[in-house]
Amino acid sequence: MKLQVHSATGAETGREVELPENIFGIAPNEHAVYLAVKAYLAAQRQGTHKAKERGEVAGSTKKLHKQKGTGGSRKGDIKNPLFRSGGRIFGPRPRTYGIKLNKRVKLTARASALSAKAADGKIKLVEDLQFDAPKTKEFVKFLDAVKATEGKVLLITAENNANVFRSGRNLPNSTIVSAGALNTYEVMRASTILIAEGAIDKLKEQFAPFETTTTNG
């Protein structure tokens, strides 16, 4: 698949770039995409929740009344979970929700997401952006020029560019990531994907060790 390269003004430069088939032209593996998105969202959870259980609640350990002969139920001490301010039964404890995926699954999911977007015509190639300073207005003009103003917009850059990142981070519908930090979740949620010309080579480097496996599905 070949795509025209657009300039920062939205004009076609007359140059075409061949997109690697093993990244943008495979049959999407929906299950791999599901696993990658699930792992990403799980990693966003802090897992710092905690509730005090019976042994952690402050209170007397004296038995409230004798075991038998009162006509009432057996209650133990005041920290009984059945009482108000008592300990919680099987309360949440701090934990990590992270899900481990091997690299091959991650790359397969990423290629599947990019291939699906490419098949739907949601990908555009642009020249590498260079800002002397963070300029949100200039970034908005750029999005208007390349007709990427509807829905979520994902810009994939070749390297971490602080000025470009800061120019677009305040826009609620735009996300800027470098090729090395790209993840399946951001690709799937984007309505339009803008890929900087230099990012193609970076993506090729990521997939090079698994080129044969990814291509064969």
N, C-alpha and C positions, 0 to 999 in steps of 0.2 A: 504494500500500500504506500502510495506517495501522497504527500501533502504539501501545499504551498506554504512558504514561509512569509508571514506578515511582519511588517515593520511596526514600530511603536506607534506610528500614526494610523495603523490599520490598513495601509496600502500593501498590495502584493509586491514582493521584491523580485518576482520572476524566477526565483529559485525553488526547487522542489527537493524534499528530503525523503529518502526511502525509510519507512518505519520498519524496524526489525520484526520479522514474522513470528519469532518465538516469544515476543512480548505483546504485540498488538494484533496478532492474527491467529491465535489458537482458539480451539473450541472451549468456551468457558466451563470451568469446573465449579459448579454451584456449591457443592459441599465444602470445597476448600475455601471459597469466599465466605461461607457461613462460619466456618471455624475461625478464620482470621478476624472477621468482624466481632465475633463473640469474644475472642481473646483480647482484642483491643478494648472493648467496652468493659470487660472484666478488670482489666488493668487500671481503668480509671477510678475504680472504687477504692476508697481509702482503707476500709476494713478496720477502723478504729473503734467500732461500736463495743460497748461493754455494759453489762448489767450485773449487779451484785447478787451472788447466790447466798444460800442460807448461811454458809460459813463465813461470809464476808460482811454481813449486816451487823451493825452495832446493836447490842441489846443483851438482856440477861439470858443466861442459859438455864435458869431455874425452871423446873417442870411446873406448869401452871396449876395443875391439881393431880391428885392421885389417878392412877390408871383406871381403876374400876370403882364402881359404887356411886358414881355421881349422876349417872343417867345421861351424861354427855359423851361426846366423842373424845377420842384420844388426840391431844393437841401438841404435846411436847412443850417446847418453850415459845417465847413470844416472837421468835424469828421464823416461825413456821410460815411457809409460802402461802398458806391459806389466809393469813392475816394481812391486814393493811400494813404497809411498811415492812412486811416480811421479805425474805429473800425470794428471788425469782427462780422458778424451776427451769433448768436447761436454758438459761439466758444466753444472749450472744456474747462471744468472746473475740478479742482482736485476732484477726486472721488475714491472710492474703488470698485474694480471689484470682491471682494470676493463673493463666493456662499456658502450659508450655507447648509450643508448636515447633517442629523441626524446620530448618531453613527451606527445604524443598517444598513443603506445604505453603509456607509464607510466599515464596516466589511464584508458585503456581496460582495462588489466590490473587496476587498482585497482577500477574499477567492476564488472568481471567477477567479481572475487573477492567483493566485497560483495553483488552480486546473487545469486551462488550460495549464500552464507551466508543471505541473506534468504529465498531460496526453500526452504531446508532448515529454516527456523524457528530459526536459531542466533543471531538478533540481538534484543537487548532494549534499550529506551530507559530511561534513568534520569535523575533530576534531577542537576544539576551538584553534585559533591561539594565540600565545604569543610571542611578540617581546620585547627584552630588551630595544631596541631603534628603532626609525624609520629607516627602511632599505628597500628602494625601490627595490634593487637588490634581496633581499630575497623574497619579495612579488612576483616579476616577476618569480622567480624560482618556487614559490608555484603554481602560475597560470599555468606554463608549466607542472608541475608535475601532476596536476589534469586535464590537457587537457582543460583548459578554456581560450584559447587565441584568439578565433575567435568571432568577434562581441562584443557587450556590455556584460560585466560581472558584476553581482551584488552579493556582499558578504553580507550576513545578519549575524551579530554577536549578541551574547547574551546581551552584555553590551557595553557601549561606551568605546572603547579601543583606547586611543590617539595614541599609537605607531603603531597599525595596521592601523588606519585611515590615519596617516601621511605617512605611507609606500606606500599607494596606491592612495593618492589623486592627485599625479602628473601624473598618467597614464590616458590618455584621454578616454580609453575605459573601465575603471573600476569605480565602485561606491561602497562605503562601508557605510552601515547604520546599526544601531542597530535594534533589533526587535521592540522596542518601537517607533522608528521613521519611520518604514516601511510605504510606500505609494503605491497605486495602479499604479501610473504613472511609477515609477522606475521598478516595477515588469514587466509591459507590455513592456517596451522598452528594457529589458535585453534579450540577446540571451541565456545566461547561468546563472543560479542562484545557488550560493553556499551558503548553509545554515550551519552555525556552529551548532554542536550537541546541545549545550546549548540553542540555540535560539528557539528550538522546544518547550521547556517548557514555554518560555516567550510568544510565540504565543498562546499557549493553555490558558494562563492566560487572554489574551486579549479577546478571543472568548468564554470563559467559560460562561458569563452571557447570551450569545445569541446562545448557542450551539444548542438548539432545533429548534429555528427559522431559523438559517443558514442552518441546515441540510435539513429542509423541503423546502428550496428555498425561 
